[in-house]
Amino acid sequence: MSTVLTVVCNSEAIQGGDSSLFMPTAEQLEFWANEAVKQTSIQDVHGDQLELSVAYVDSESMQALNKQYRDIDRPTNVLTFSAIEELVDPSIEIAGLLGDIVLCPKIIQDEAMQQGKPVEHHFAHLLIHGVLHLGGMDHHAEIEAEAMEQTEIQILSSLNIPDPYNSVFSQSK
């Protein structure tokens, strides 16, 4: 049986009249997230019916979250909150719930423009990055970072998205 990851998204929540911001649809997010699940062992750990929520926030809200949860007083592009790690009683498992991914469209769009890459590619990369965090991957140690990057590159390649770490797009940094 194939794993199905359902994505719940607040895509209309921050548009706030700024039609210049690109925000992927819930369907795009779900497609990208499912590609990440298919190519990892996430379903082996969490089962075959998975759910995550994606929230779009503005730069100020992202900065507040980054300050509160990471003690870094600046906005960032993506934050993840694992449902498993956040439970008061870890023995209680919420079947299939991976957690939350918070994305800041303004930051993501600005980074994509600075790096000369399509904003849709950058969104896909950061969503996949978040899914991998929820699946237990991290990048605090160099060996973990390399493994996570290689997994991201493999997933993005299956979506026909160039390597974000060594592509013609990142050459313009």
Secondary structure, DSSP 8 states (H G I E B T S, - for coil): ---EEEEEE-TTSS-TT-TTS----HHHHHHHHHHHHHTSSHHHHH-SEEEEEEEE--HHHHHHHHHHHH---S--SEEEEEHHHH-SSTTS--TTEEEEEEE-HHHHHHHHHHHTS-HHHHHHHHHHHHHHHHTT---SSHHHHHHHHHHHHHHHHHTT---TTSSTTGGG-
